[in-house]
Amino acid sequence: MSNHSVDPNSDAMKALRGQLRDPAKDKIAEKLGAIEGQLGATGRFPEGKLDPTDEGELAFAVMTDESKGLMILDFGKPVAWLSLTPESAVKLGNTLFKRAKELGHTVVVDI
């Protein structure tokens, strides 16, 4: 594991999001469920409501910071927990593998 923050509007995240939304640098981020490029809560509940604290679907991005050799999961808001369907979990895993390879890491899957 690496770093985390509860501040979705830090200067570093703003800079990375600027790269995310720059069409010339589209390879920087893999959007998962994003609506019109927006990160955070979508207001939808495609899997129903898990419990009273469930805030619904979350659009997030997996970005890379090549200068630091890190992958960043940007949720666009503070998040205490996340549930995924099996299909979404596989999509996230594949995206993480893809980003790790882009950073020069050899990916070995052991299932």
N, C-alpha and C positions, 0 to 999 in steps of 0.2 A: 504494500500500500504506500501511498504517498501523502499528499497534502489535501486539505479541504478548507472551505470557508463558508460562513453563513451569509456573507455579503454578496448578493448577486450583481451588485453594481460597482465592484472594485475597478480600479483603473485598468488592471491587467485583463479582466474579463471584458470590459468595454472595448479594449484594443483587439482582443481575439474575436469578439462578436463583429467588430468592424470588418475584419478579414472574412468572417463567415458570410456576411451579407454583400461582400464585394464579388460580383459575378466573375471578374477576372481571376479570382482566387477560389473558385468554387470547390476545388479539390480539398480545401482545408477542412471542411466539415461535412459530416454525414448526418443529415437531418432525419430524425426518427419521429414520424407523426406530426411534424410541424405544419401549422396552418399559416400560409403566406409568410413563412420565415420567422414567425413569432415563437419564442420559447416560453415555457411555463404552462399554467393551467389553460385548458381549452374550453372548459365549461361543459364538456360532454362526459357521459358515463357509459361508454360502450359495453362494459362488462357488468353493469349494475353498480350499486353502492356497496362496498365491502363492509364498512362500519360507519358510525356517525361522524368520524373524523375524515372520512374519505373525501377528498376534494376533486376527484375525477381524473380524467385523462391528463397526461403530462407530456408536452412536446419538449424534447431535449435534443442536444447535439453532442456528438463526439468529435472533439477537435484535437489537433496536434500542435504542440509548440516545439518545432524542430530545433530551435536554439537551445532548449533545455532538455530535449529528448523525452518529453512527457506527453501523455494523452490526457485530455481534460473532458470530463462529462459535465456539460453545462445545462442545468435544469431551469435556469432563468428565474429561480425563486428558491427560498429555503425549503428543503424537503426532509422529512423525518423518516419516511419509508416509501417503498416503491413496490408495487406488485406487477408481475408480467405474465402474460399468457405464455405457454410453451413456444408458440410461434415468435412472439416478441423477444423472448429470451434467446432463441436461436439467432434472430436478426441482430440483436445487440452483441452477442458473442462473435458473430461473423464480422460485424463492424469493428469490434475491438481487435480481432485478429488482423484485419485489413490495415488498420491504423498502426498496429505494432510492426507489421511488415514494412510499412512506409517509413518507419523510424529505423529500419535496418535490423529489427529483431527477428530471429528465426522462430517460427511458430510451429510447435509440435502439439497436436491434439491427442490427449489420452483419455478415452472414454471407457 
